[in-house]
Amino acid sequence: MIKRFHVLYVGQIDLDNVGLNGTPANERRYPNERLSEVFFTCRDMARVMDELGYYAFWTAEHHFQREGYECLPNLVQLGLWLATQTKQLKFGCAFNVLPMWHPIRLAEDYAMADIVTDGRVIMGVGRGYHTREVETFGAPLIDADKNRDYFEEQLQVMLKCFNEEQFHHKGRFFECPPPVEYRGYQLTDITMVPRPKHLPVEVWMPVASGKTIDMIAKYGLKAMVTLNGEKILDDVVRAYQAACAKHGQQKQLGQDMIWGAGLYLARDQEEAIRRVEPAHDERYKWFAPFGFVRYADAQGRTWGTPGAPARIPSLRDGVQQKAWFCGPPGQVIDGIKSIEAKYPGLEDFMIHWAEGLSPAEFADQLRWFARDVMPAFGG
């Protein structure tokens, strides 16, 4: 039963000339003043969500985004500030790109945020997908196997920081601490100071592949899946449950998962599609080249694989796939409930902020959703 409602904002500025025939993504350039507006957009949206009873506002870490799509470089720092601007809303990291951090530094930053906000910052980690970012920071991405191995070892170090009063780690990429002399004795272990107040730390990770699902389950993490077609969503939910069982964790279908979808409320479906379509299309102008089209055809083949569609999806494709819900509140409720009914453990639903939708229009959508959709669920 869905109990909590979240929002995902990847950090876009208020983009102009959006849609398939708008400004090409690679040609967008903005001055620093425009790129900096995202922090105050976060503050204003967080205040709206706080007043309306939403559970968590998730943001995405990215770097060098002169195109204006993903402009938030530090999620823990952002959540720390936003907690001072609101009363109870939580702030999720979707995601800290772990290969661009030293894992102990990220663990320390999170521990401080957890303590001073009393648990209002939610940890999330990912492997990254922008070569411009990850490779510039000196970490591997083009070599996918090395990226996965590097990320997994970083994750091990971070979890030791959280869970062990003192530890030593020696792996392929890290030795913490190194074998050095310190104040007259040989250093053999270290303690992260401080450790988080709330243990065990709730850590979320995006689902990107079967290997990712097994890693999430292996380390006891929670899974986020957004803007997936109904068939791929079902495959992911069932694979996550099976992987958790393999690692000794019995979960209901949908338990410890956040399911995210796009939506737009209007008097009827056609009006909703007409109004949000340019914003939807702007999203895929930027994200489709990174492989973020997670739909399946009638034969169950993932888009982009042999025999399946390989084009940029339309909003009508998304509606058909139940990755997007467009229409009056009753129709949107029915659509969300049709997915909820399949997964008895599902408690968290996330609204994806379409990248070309203005902050004012999205805030209006959140108010309408809180008034006419949220009361239909068990929260």
C-alpha atoms as a printed R data frame, in Angstrom:
    type eleno elety resid chain resno      x       y       z
1   ATOM     1    CA   MET     A     1  0.000   0.000   0.000
2   ATOM     2    CA   ILE     A     2  1.441   3.369  -1.018
3   ATOM     3    CA   LYS     A     3  1.955   5.529   2.069
4   ATOM     4    CA   ARG     A     4  4.593   8.096   1.146
5   ATOM     5    CA   PHE     A     5  4.941  10.501  -1.768
6   ATOM     6    CA   HIS     A     6  8.259  11.763  -3.112
7   ATOM     7    CA   VAL     A     7  9.462  14.105  -5.864
8   ATOM     8    CA   LEU     A     8 12.556  13.761  -8.060
9   ATOM     9    CA   TYR     A     9 14.169  16.955  -9.354
10  ATOM    10    CA   VAL     A    10 17.362  16.449 -11.348
11  ATOM    11    CA   GLY     A    11 18.358  20.105 -11.093
12  ATOM    12    CA   GLN     A    12 17.287  21.736 -14.342
13  ATOM    13    CA   ILE     A    13 16.975  25.484 -14.680
14  ATOM    14    CA   ASP     A    14 13.736  26.953 -16.051
15  ATOM    15    CA   LEU     A    15 14.542  25.967 -19.631
16  ATOM    16    CA   ASP     A    16 13.359  28.000 -22.603
17  ATOM    17    CA   ASN     A    17 12.270  26.890 -26.088
18  ATOM    18    CA   VAL     A    18 11.607  23.294 -25.023
19  ATOM    19    CA   GLY     A    19 10.330  20.334 -27.049
20  ATOM    20    CA   LEU     A    20 11.529  18.216 -29.942
21  ATOM    21    CA   ASN     A    21 11.777  21.233 -32.221
22  ATOM    22    CA   GLY     A    22 13.240  23.508 -29.552
23  ATOM    23    CA   THR     A    23 16.876  24.330 -28.894
24  ATOM    24    CA   PRO     A    24 19.090  21.252 -29.433
25  ATOM    25    CA   ALA     A    25 20.360  19.961 -26.089
26  ATOM    26    CA   ASN     A    26 24.038  20.245 -26.988
27  ATOM    27    CA   GLU     A    27 23.605  23.856 -28.074
28  ATOM    28    CA   ARG     A    28 22.167  25.135 -24.799
29  ATOM    29    CA   ARG     A    29 24.440  27.523 -22.879
30  ATOM    30    CA   TYR     A    30 23.552  29.694 -19.892
31  ATOM    31    CA   PRO     A    31 25.395  32.254 -17.726
32  ATOM    32    CA   ASN     A    32 26.327  31.458 -14.160
33  ATOM    33    CA   GLU     A    33 23.426  33.510 -12.805
34  ATOM    34    CA   ARG     A    34 20.928  31.234 -14.582
35  ATOM    35    CA   LEU     A    35 22.764  28.040 -13.637
36  ATOM    36    CA   SER     A    36 22.721  29.136  -9.973
37  ATOM    37    CA   GLU     A    37 18.943  29.574  -9.853
38  ATOM    38    CA   VAL     A    38 18.463  25.864  -9.148
39  ATOM    39    CA   PHE     A    39 19.293  26.285  -5.451
40  ATOM    40    CA   PHE     A    40 16.447  28.727  -4.915
41  ATOM    41    CA   THR     A    41 14.146  26.595  -7.055
42  ATOM    42    CA   CYS     A    42 14.950  23.752  -4.639
43  ATOM    43    CA   ARG     A    43 14.180  25.944  -1.635
44  ATOM    44    CA   ASP     A    44 10.870  27.162  -3.010
45  ATOM    45    CA   MET     A    45  9.714  23.697  -4.093
46  ATOM    46    CA   ALA     A    46 10.782  22.173  -0.787
47  ATOM    47    CA   ARG     A    47  8.664  24.693   1.087
48  ATOM    48    CA   VAL     A    48  5.649  23.851  -1.061
49  ATOM    49    CA   MET     A    49  6.154  20.125  -0.505
50  ATOM    50    CA   ASP     A    50  6.673  20.610   3.224
51  ATOM    51    CA   GLU     A    51  3.356  22.406   3.576
52  ATOM    52    CA   LEU     A    52  1.502  19.792   1.527
53  ATOM    53    CA   GLY     A    53  2.706  16.696   3.409
54  ATOM    54    CA   TYR     A    54  5.066  15.130   0.892
55  ATOM    55    CA   TYR     A    55  7.664  12.800   2.399
56  ATOM    56    CA   ALA     A    56 10.934  13.465   0.533
57  ATOM    57    CA   PHE     A    57 12.443  15.713  -2.135
58  ATOM    58    CA   TRP     A    58 15.151  13.894  -4.124
59  ATOM    59    CA   THR     A    59 17.834  15.596  -6.193
60  ATOM    60    CA   ALA     A    60 20.655  14.424  -8.466
61  ATOM    61    CA   GLU     A    61 24.414  15.062  -8.293
62  ATOM    62    CA   HIS     A    62 25.975  16.263 -11.527
63  ATOM    63    CA   HIS     A    63 28.822  18.471 -12.693
64  ATOM    64    CA   PHE     A    64 29.834  20.744 -15.602
65  ATOM    65    CA   GLN     A    65 26.230  21.038 -16.845
66  ATOM    66    CA   ARG     A    66 26.458  24.261 -18.819
67  ATOM    67    CA   GLU     A    67 23.455  23.009 -20.827
68  ATOM    68    CA   GLY     A    68 21.230  23.660 -17.788
69  ATOM    69    CA   TYR     A    69 19.721  20.196 -17.275
70  ATOM    70    CA   GLU     A    70 21.422  18.884 -14.107
71  ATOM    71    CA   CYS     A    71 23.075  21.640 -12.088
72  ATOM    72    CA   LEU     A    72 23.346  20.412  -8.479
73  ATOM    73    CA   PRO     A    73 26.909  19.362  -7.550
74  ATOM    74    CA   ASN     A    74 26.561  18.468  -3.842
75  ATOM    75    CA   LEU     A    75 23.424  16.777  -2.517
76  ATOM    76    CA   VAL     A    76 24.382  16.348   1.128
77  ATOM    77    CA   GLN     A    77 25.290  20.025   1.394
78  ATOM    78    CA   LEU     A    78 22.056  20.932  -0.388
79  ATOM    79    CA   GLY     A    79 19.939  18.773   1.926
80  ATOM    80    CA   LEU     A    80 21.648  20.254   4.961
81  ATOM    81    CA   TRP     A    81 20.673  23.766   3.835
82  ATOM    82    CA   LEU     A    82 17.147  22.849   2.759
83  ATOM    83    CA   ALA     A    83 16.485  21.282   6.155
84  ATOM    84    CA   THR     A    84 17.016  24.746   7.679
85  ATOM    85    CA   GLN     A    85 14.377  26.162   5.299
86  ATOM    86    CA   THR     A    86 11.643  23.599   6.059
87  ATOM    87    CA   LYS     A    87 10.084  21.787   9.016
88  ATOM    88    CA   GLN     A    88  9.765  18.069   8.336
89  ATOM    89    CA   LEU     A    89 10.414  17.241   4.672
90  ATOM    90    CA   LYS     A    90 13.252  14.785   4.059
91  ATOM    91    CA   PHE     A    91 15.906  15.275   1.377
92  ATOM    92    CA   GLY     A    92 17.080  12.320  -0.684
93  ATOM    93    CA   CYS     A    93 20.336  11.956  -2.599
94  ATOM    94    CA   ALA     A    94 19.501  10.482  -6.021
95  ATOM    95    CA   PHE     A    95 22.335   9.930  -6.284
96  ATOM    96    CA   ASN     A    96 25.747  10.749  -4.862
97  ATOM    97    CA   VAL     A    97 28.005   9.538  -7.681
98  ATOM    98    CA   LEU     A    98 30.343   7.513  -5.522
99  ATOM    99    CA   PRO     A    99 33.244   7.165  -8.031
100 ATOM   100    CA   MET     A   100 33.652  10.958  -7.887
101 ATOM   101    CA   TRP     A   101 34.117  10.893  -4.093
102 ATOM   102    CA   HIS     A   102 36.508   9.448  -1.591
103 ATOM   103    CA   PRO     A   103 34.099   7.143   0.255
104 ATOM   104    CA   ILE     A   104 35.251   8.250   3.708
105 ATOM   105    CA   ARG     A   105 34.720  11.911   2.843
106 ATOM   106    CA   LEU     A   106 31.184  11.211   1.657
107 ATOM   107    CA   ALA     A   107 30.469   9.095   4.747
108 ATOM   108    CA   GLU     A   108 31.697  11.898   7.038
109 ATOM   109    CA   ASP     A   109 29.632  14.534   5.244
110 ATOM   110    CA   TYR     A   110 26.531  12.361   5.472
111 ATOM   111    CA   ALA     A   111 27.090  11.577   9.170
112 ATOM   112    CA   MET     A   112 27.233  15.275   9.999
113 ATOM   113    CA   ALA     A   113 24.062  15.947   8.003
114 ATOM   114    CA   ASP     A   114 22.284  13.034   9.673
115 ATOM   115    CA   ILE     A   115 23.166  14.330  13.135
116 ATOM   116    CA   VAL     A   116 22.385  18.024  12.716
117 ATOM   117    CA   THR     A   117 19.131  17.476  10.743
118 ATOM   118    CA   ASP     A   118 18.045  14.565  12.978
119 ATOM   119    CA   GLY     A   119 17.773  12.121  10.107
120 ATOM   120    CA   ARG     A   120 16.218  14.284   7.405
121 ATOM   121    CA   VAL     A   121 18.878  13.564   4.727
122 ATOM   122    CA   ILE     A   122 18.555  10.198   2.947
123 ATOM   123    CA   MET     A   123 21.666   8.539   1.551
124 ATOM   124    CA   GLY     A   124 21.734   7.311  -2.024
125 ATOM   125    CA   VAL     A   125 24.652   6.245  -4.219
126 ATOM   126    CA   GLY     A   126 25.146   5.548  -7.907
127 ATOM   127    CA   ARG     A   127 27.923   4.613 -10.337
128 ATOM   128    CA   GLY     A   128 27.496   7.552 -12.703
129 ATOM   129    CA   TYR     A   129 26.754   7.698 -16.423
130 ATOM   130    CA   HIS     A   130 28.341  10.941 -17.723
131 ATOM   131    CA   THR     A   131 31.857  10.364 -19.050
132 ATOM   132    CA   ARG     A   132 32.416  14.119 -18.889
133 ATOM   133    CA   GLU     A   133 31.919  13.997 -15.129
134 ATOM   134    CA   VAL     A   134 33.309  10.697 -13.891
135 ATOM   135    CA   GLU     A   135 36.386  10.517 -16.112
136 ATOM   136    CA   THR     A   136 37.217  14.181 -15.412
137 ATOM   137    CA   PHE     A   137 37.224  13.387 -11.695
138 ATOM   138    CA   GLY     A   138 39.809  10.690 -12.417
139 ATOM   139    CA   ALA     A   139 37.512   7.696 -11.933
140 ATOM   140    CA   PRO     A   140 36.653   4.979 -14.458
141 ATOM   141    CA   LEU     A   141 33.396   4.921 -16.409
142 ATOM   142    CA   ILE     A   142 34.225   3.966 -19.989
143 ATOM   143    CA   ASP     A   143 35.665   0.743 -18.572
144 ATOM   144    CA   ALA     A   144 32.344  -0.496 -17.174
145 ATOM   145    CA   ASP     A   145 33.803  -3.476 -15.330
146 ATOM   146    CA   LYS     A   146 36.398  -1.323 -13.591
147 ATOM   147    CA   ASN     A   147 33.711   1.239 -12.740
148 ATOM   148    CA   ARG     A   148 31.601  -1.487 -11.142
149 ATOM   149    CA   ASP     A   149 34.537  -2.894  -9.169
150 ATOM   150    CA   TYR     A   150 35.656   0.569  -8.061
151 ATOM   151    CA   PHE     A   151 32.129   1.490  -6.976
152 ATOM   152    CA   GLU     A   152 31.646  -1.748  -5.052
153 ATOM   153    CA   GLU     A   153 34.855  -1.289  -3.092
154 ATOM   154    CA   GLN     A   154 33.944   2.308  -2.324
155 ATOM   155    CA   LEU     A   155 30.569   1.082  -1.092
156 ATOM   156    CA   GLN     A   156 32.294  -1.433   1.186
157 ATOM   157    CA   VAL     A   157 34.449   1.318   2.707
158 ATOM   158    CA   MET     A   158 31.479   3.645   3.193
159 ATOM   159    CA   LEU     A   159 29.436   0.963   4.943
160 ATOM   160    CA   LYS     A   160 32.373   0.136   7.228
161 ATOM   161    CA   CYS     A   161 32.517   3.816   8.163
162 ATOM   162    CA   PHE     A   162 28.857   3.727   9.127
163 ATOM   163    CA   ASN     A   163 28.657   0.338  10.809
164 ATOM   164    CA   GLU     A   164 31.988  -0.386  12.500
165 ATOM   165    CA   GLU     A   165 33.407   1.455  15.486
166 ATOM   166    CA   GLN     A   166 36.862   0.822  14.096
167 ATOM   167    CA   PHE     A   167 37.948  -0.801  10.871
168 ATOM   168    CA   HIS     A   168 40.716  -1.575   8.445
169 ATOM   169    CA   HIS     A   169 40.105  -2.027   4.743
170 ATOM   170    CA   LYS     A   170 42.578  -3.263   2.157
171 ATOM   171    CA   GLY     A   171 41.362  -3.844  -1.370
172 ATOM   172    CA   ARG     A   172 42.281  -3.314  -4.994
173 ATOM   173    CA   PHE     A   173 41.782   0.463  -4.919
174 ATOM   174    CA   PHE     A   174 41.847   1.535  -1.271
175 ATOM   175    CA   GLU     A   175 43.741   0.818   1.913
176 ATOM   176    CA   CYS     A   176 42.283   2.591   4.928
177 ATOM   177    CA   PRO     A   177 44.318   3.266   6.961
178 ATOM   178    CA   PRO     A   178 47.642   2.762   5.201
179 ATOM   179    CA   PRO     A   179 50.407   1.060   7.234
180 ATOM   180    CA   VAL     A   180 51.989   4.201   8.652
181 ATOM   181    CA   GLU     A   181 53.407   5.167  12.012
182 ATOM   182    CA   TYR     A   182 51.238   7.559  14.046
183 ATOM   183    CA   ARG     A   183 52.254   9.128  17.406
184 ATOM   184    CA   GLY     A   184 54.715   6.384  18.152
185 ATOM   185    CA   TYR     A   185 52.648   3.339  17.175
186 ATOM   186    CA   GLN     A   186 51.825   1.464  14.003
187 ATOM   187    CA   LEU     A   187 48.408   2.430  12.684
188 ATOM   188    CA   THR     A   188 46.178  -0.612  12.116
189 ATOM   189    CA   ASP     A   189 42.621   0.756  12.199
190 ATOM   190    CA   ILE     A   190 40.617   3.980  12.135
191 ATOM   191    CA   THR     A   191 37.262   5.224  13.418
192 ATOM   192    CA   MET     A   192 35.090   7.599  11.448
193 ATOM   193    CA   VAL     A   193 34.229  10.566  13.670
194 ATOM   194    CA   PRO     A   194 31.391  11.184  13.960
195 ATOM   195    CA   ARG     A   195 29.331   8.218  12.817
196 ATOM   196    CA   PRO     A   196 25.675   8.777  11.882
197 ATOM   197    CA   LYS     A   197 23.066   9.052  14.619
198 ATOM   198    CA   HIS     A   198 20.561   6.817  12.845
199 ATOM   199    CA   LEU     A   199 21.853   3.291  12.265
200 ATOM   200    CA   PRO     A   200 21.742   1.277  10.158
201 ATOM   201    CA   VAL     A   201 21.918   3.962   7.495
202 ATOM   202    CA   GLU     A   202 19.191   3.681   4.865
203 ATOM   203    CA   VAL     A   203 21.018   3.613   1.526
204 ATOM   204    CA   TRP     A   204 19.231   3.769  -1.833
205 ATOM   205    CA   MET     A   205 20.559   2.900  -5.259
206 ATOM   206    CA   PRO     A   206 19.051   3.126  -8.769
207 ATOM   207    CA   VAL     A   207 18.311  -0.066 -10.664
208 ATOM   208    CA   ALA     A   208 20.245  -0.125 -13.937
209 ATOM   209    CA   SER     A   209 20.926  -3.808 -14.661
210 ATOM   210    CA   GLY     A   210 20.710  -7.338 -13.297
211 ATOM   211    CA   LYS     A   211 24.202  -7.045 -11.821
212 ATOM   212    CA   THR     A   212 23.125  -3.837 -10.101
213 ATOM   213    CA   ILE     A   213 20.117  -5.594  -8.572
214 ATOM   214    CA   ASP     A   214 22.305  -8.320  -7.104
215 ATOM   215    CA   MET     A   215 24.715  -5.742  -5.650
216 ATOM   216    CA   ILE     A   216 21.834  -3.792  -4.092
217 ATOM   217    CA   ALA     A   217 20.539  -6.947  -2.427
218 ATOM   218    CA   LYS     A   218 23.998  -8.185  -1.405
219 ATOM   219    CA   TYR     A   219 24.697  -5.067   0.655
220 ATOM   220    CA   GLY     A   220 21.176  -4.648   2.033
221 ATOM   221    CA   LEU     A   221 20.418  -1.477   0.075
222 ATOM   222    CA   LYS     A   222 17.032  -0.219  -1.110
223 ATOM   223    CA   ALA     A   223 16.088   0.157  -4.775
224 ATOM   224    CA   MET     A   224 14.699   3.062  -6.785
225 ATOM   225    CA   VAL     A   225 13.127   2.523 -10.207
226 ATOM   226    CA   THR     A   226 11.698   5.458 -12.178
227 ATOM   227    CA   LEU     A   227 10.051   6.021 -15.565
228 ATOM   228    CA   ASN     A   228 10.106   2.327 -16.470
229 ATOM   229    CA   GLY     A   229  7.449   0.737 -18.628
230 ATOM   230    CA   GLU     A   230  5.070  -1.652 -16.875
231 ATOM   231    CA   LYS     A   231  6.762  -4.821 -18.163
232 ATOM   232    CA   ILE     A   232 10.295  -3.712 -17.240
233 ATOM   233    CA   LEU     A   233  9.078  -2.446 -13.871
234 ATOM   234    CA   ASP     A   234  7.585  -5.860 -13.144
235 ATOM   235    CA   ASP     A   235 10.804  -7.609 -14.157
236 ATOM   236    CA   VAL     A   236 12.816  -5.334 -11.844
237 ATOM   237    CA   VAL     A   237 10.486  -5.726  -8.854
238 ATOM   238    CA   ARG     A   238 10.536  -9.505  -9.117
239 ATOM   239    CA   ALA     A   239 14.291  -9.660  -9.712
240 ATOM   240    CA   TYR     A   240 14.932  -7.487  -6.654
241 ATOM   241    CA   GLN     A   241 12.734  -9.698  -4.476
242 ATOM   242    CA   ALA     A   242 14.536 -12.817  -5.753
243 ATOM   243    CA   ALA     A   243 17.987 -11.277  -5.238
244 ATOM   244    CA   CYS     A   244 17.103 -10.271  -1.682
245 ATOM   245    CA   ALA     A   245 15.912 -13.829  -0.955
246 ATOM   246    CA   LYS     A   246 19.178 -15.178  -2.371
247 ATOM   247    CA   HIS     A   247 21.039 -13.019   0.155
248 ATOM   248    CA   GLY     A   248 18.845 -14.061   3.075
249 ATOM   249    CA   GLN     A   249 16.326 -11.192   3.085
250 ATOM   250    CA   GLN     A   250 12.671 -12.137   2.657
251 ATOM   251    CA   LYS     A   251 10.696  -9.224   1.211
252 ATOM   252    CA   GLN     A   252  7.252  -8.725  -0.234
253 ATOM   253    CA   LEU     A   253  7.038  -7.632  -3.850
254 ATOM   254    CA   GLY     A   254  7.755  -3.899  -3.920
255 ATOM   255    CA   GLN     A   255  9.115  -3.730  -0.374
256 ATOM   256    CA   ASP     A   256 12.041  -1.336   0.147
257 ATOM   257    CA   MET     A   257 11.530   0.131  -3.317
258 ATOM   258    CA   ILE     A   258 10.560   3.554  -4.597
259 ATOM   259    CA   TRP     A   259  8.568   3.499  -7.824
260 ATOM   260    CA   GLY     A   260  8.642   6.724  -9.817
261 ATOM   261    CA   ALA     A   261  6.526   7.896 -12.755
262 ATOM   262    CA   GLY     A   262  5.821  11.038 -14.713
263 ATOM   263    CA   LEU     A   263  2.418  12.660 -14.413
264 ATOM   264    CA   TYR     A   264  0.336  15.645 -15.347
265 ATOM   265    CA   LEU     A   265 -3.137  16.527 -14.101
266 ATOM   266    CA   ALA     A   266 -5.706  18.216 -16.345
267 ATOM   267    CA   ARG     A   267 -9.418  18.077 -17.132
268 ATOM   268    CA   ASP     A   268 -8.884  15.202 -19.552
269 ATOM   269    CA   GLN     A   269 -6.055  13.087 -20.895
270 ATOM   270    CA   GLU     A   270 -5.718  14.935 -24.195
271 ATOM   271    CA   GLU     A   271 -5.289  18.289 -22.468
272 ATOM   272    CA   ALA     A   272 -2.730  16.798 -20.080
273 ATOM   273    CA   ILE     A   273 -0.723  15.298 -22.943
274 ATOM   274    CA   ARG     A   274 -0.839  18.541 -24.902
275 ATOM   275    CA   ARG     A   275  0.382  20.593 -21.949
276 ATOM   276    CA   VAL     A   276  3.219  18.365 -20.718
277 ATOM   277    CA   GLU     A   277  4.382  16.903 -24.036
278 ATOM   278    CA   PRO     A   278  7.026  19.580 -24.775
279 ATOM   279    CA   ALA     A   279  8.544  19.058 -21.298
280 ATOM   280    CA   HIS     A   280  8.476  15.281 -21.722
281 ATOM   281    CA   ASP     A   281 10.173  15.571 -25.108
282 ATOM   282    CA   GLU     A   282 12.813  17.914 -23.721
283 ATOM   283    CA   ARG     A   283 13.705  15.265 -21.145
284 ATOM   284    CA   TYR     A   284 14.328  12.626 -23.777
285 ATOM   285    CA   LYS     A   285 16.329  14.982 -25.987
286 ATOM   286    CA   TRP     A   286 18.851  15.015 -23.156
287 ATOM   287    CA   PHE     A   287 18.496  11.553 -21.595
288 ATOM   288    CA   ALA     A   288 17.753   9.167 -24.471
289 ATOM   289    CA   PRO     A   289 21.403   9.151 -25.683
290 ATOM   290    CA   PHE     A   290 22.387   7.853 -22.230
291 ATOM   291    CA   GLY     A   291 20.105   4.831 -22.633
292 ATOM   292    CA   PHE     A   292 17.307   6.084 -20.390
293 ATOM   293    CA   VAL     A   293 14.437   4.600 -22.411
294 ATOM   294    CA   ARG     A   294 13.204   1.700 -20.295
295 ATOM   295    CA   TYR     A   295 10.205   0.438 -22.205
296 ATOM   296    CA   ALA     A   296  9.375  -2.982 -23.639
297 ATOM   297    CA   ASP     A   297  7.466  -3.844 -26.828
298 ATOM   298    CA   ALA     A   298  4.533  -6.255 -27.097
299 ATOM   299    CA   GLN     A   299  6.933  -9.193 -27.252
300 ATOM   300    CA   GLY     A   300  8.692  -8.074 -24.065
301 ATOM   301    CA   ARG     A   301 11.844  -6.860 -25.828
302 ATOM   302    CA   THR     A   302 13.521  -3.807 -24.317
303 ATOM   303    CA   TRP     A   303 13.508  -0.749 -26.559
304 ATOM   304    CA   GLY     A   304 16.846  -0.388 -28.327
305 ATOM   305    CA   THR     A   305 17.482  -4.136 -28.536
306 ATOM   306    CA   PRO     A   306 17.161  -6.072 -31.824
307 ATOM   307    CA   GLY     A   307 13.603  -6.082 -33.135
308 ATOM   308    CA   ALA     A   308 12.300  -3.526 -30.635
309 ATOM   309    CA   PRO     A   309 11.757   0.214 -31.255
310 ATOM   310    CA   ALA     A   310 14.930   2.299 -31.150
311 ATOM   311    CA   ARG     A   311 13.463   5.801 -31.431
312 ATOM   312    CA   ILE     A   312 12.970   8.541 -28.849
313 ATOM   313    CA   PRO     A   313  9.694   7.705 -27.087
314 ATOM   314    CA   SER     A   314  6.643   9.899 -27.336
315 ATOM   315    CA   LEU     A   315  4.543  10.848 -24.332
316 ATOM   316    CA   ARG     A   316  1.773   8.624 -25.685
317 ATOM   317    CA   ASP     A   317  4.256   5.735 -25.565
318 ATOM   318    CA   GLY     A   318  4.892   6.591 -21.920
319 ATOM   319    CA   VAL     A   319  1.187   6.685 -21.106
320 ATOM   320    CA   GLN     A   320  0.640   3.340 -22.828
321 ATOM   321    CA   GLN     A   321  3.593   1.879 -20.907
322 ATOM   322    CA   LYS     A   322  2.253   3.265 -17.586
323 ATOM   323    CA   ALA     A   323  5.477   5.175 -17.083
324 ATOM   324    CA   TRP     A   324  3.441   8.401 -17.319
325 ATOM   325    CA   PHE     A   325 -0.053   9.160 -15.992
326 ATOM   326    CA   CYS     A   326 -1.913  12.013 -17.652
327 ATOM   327    CA   GLY     A   327 -5.475  13.137 -17.108
328 ATOM   328    CA   PRO     A   328 -7.969  14.063 -14.380
329 ATOM   329    CA   PRO     A   329 -7.287  12.992 -10.776
330 ATOM   330    CA   GLY     A   330 -9.587   9.979 -10.896
331 ATOM   331    CA   GLN     A   331 -7.857   8.577 -13.965
332 ATOM   332    CA   VAL     A   332 -4.406   9.151 -12.456
333 ATOM   333    CA   ILE     A   333 -5.500   7.472  -9.210
334 ATOM   334    CA   ASP     A   334 -6.750   4.451 -11.138
335 ATOM   335    CA   GLY     A   335 -3.482   4.220 -13.070
336 ATOM   336    CA   ILE     A   336 -1.299   4.373  -9.966
337 ATOM   337    CA   LYS     A   337 -3.528   1.892  -8.141
338 ATOM   338    CA   SER     A   338 -3.299  -0.552 -11.072
339 ATOM   339    CA   ILE     A   339  0.448  -0.794 -10.385
340 ATOM   340    CA   GLU     A   340  0.130  -0.642  -6.600
341 ATOM   341    CA   ALA     A   341 -2.225  -3.646  -6.630
342 ATOM   342    CA   LYS     A   342  0.500  -5.907  -8.014
343 ATOM   343    CA   TYR     A   343  3.018  -5.214  -5.273
344 ATOM   344    CA   PRO     A   344  1.809  -5.633  -1.670
345 ATOM   345    CA   GLY     A   345  5.070  -4.314  -0.217
346 ATOM   346    CA   LEU     A   346  5.168  -1.081  -2.253
347 ATOM   347    CA   GLU     A   347  4.878   1.944   0.035
348 ATOM   348    CA   ASP     A   348  6.621   4.754  -1.860
349 ATOM   349    CA   PHE     A   349  5.602   6.596  -5.028
350 ATOM   350    CA   MET     A   350  7.737   9.280  -6.661
351 ATOM   351    CA   ILE     A   351  6.653  12.041  -9.040
352 ATOM   352    CA   HIS     A   352  9.235  12.860 -11.684
353 ATOM   353    CA   TRP     A   353  9.522  16.577 -12.462
354 ATOM   354    CA   ALA     A   354  9.595  16.703 -16.268
355 ATOM   355    CA   GLU     A   355 12.707  18.649 -17.222
356 ATOM   356    CA   GLY     A   356 10.986  21.250 -19.383
357 ATOM   357    CA   LEU     A   357  8.177  22.100 -16.950
358 ATOM   358    CA   SER     A   358  8.485  25.471 -15.209
359 ATOM   359    CA   PRO     A   359  8.745  25.613 -11.413
360 ATOM   360    CA   ALA     A   360  5.471  27.528 -11.117
361 ATOM   361    CA   GLU     A   361  3.565  24.998 -13.206
362 ATOM   362    CA   PHE     A   362  5.089  22.054 -11.372
363 ATOM   363    CA   ALA     A   363  4.222  23.585  -7.989
364 ATOM   364    CA   ASP     A   364  0.619  23.908  -9.156
365 ATOM   365    CA   GLN     A   365  0.683  20.238 -10.149
366 ATOM   366    CA   LEU     A   366  1.990  19.252  -6.695
367 ATOM   367    CA   ARG     A   367 -0.794  21.211  -4.996
368 ATOM   368    CA   TRP     A   368 -3.462  19.583  -7.158
369 ATOM   369    CA   PHE     A   369 -1.946  16.131  -6.644
370 ATOM   370    CA   ALA     A   370 -1.838  16.620  -2.858
371 ATOM   371    CA   ARG     A   371 -5.441  17.798  -2.759
372 ATOM   372    CA   ASP     A   372 -7.122  15.311  -5.087
373 ATOM   373    CA   VAL     A   373 -4.826  12.280  -5.481
374 ATOM   374    CA   MET     A   374 -2.880  11.682  -2.273
375 ATOM   375    CA   PRO     A   375 -6.005  11.246  -0.077
376 ATOM   376    CA   ALA     A   376 -6.968   8.173  -2.167
377 ATOM   377    CA   PHE     A   377 -3.968   6.296  -0.776
378 ATOM   378    CA   GLY     A   378 -3.130   4.885   2.612
379 ATOM   379    CA   GLY     A   379 -0.694   7.511   3.860
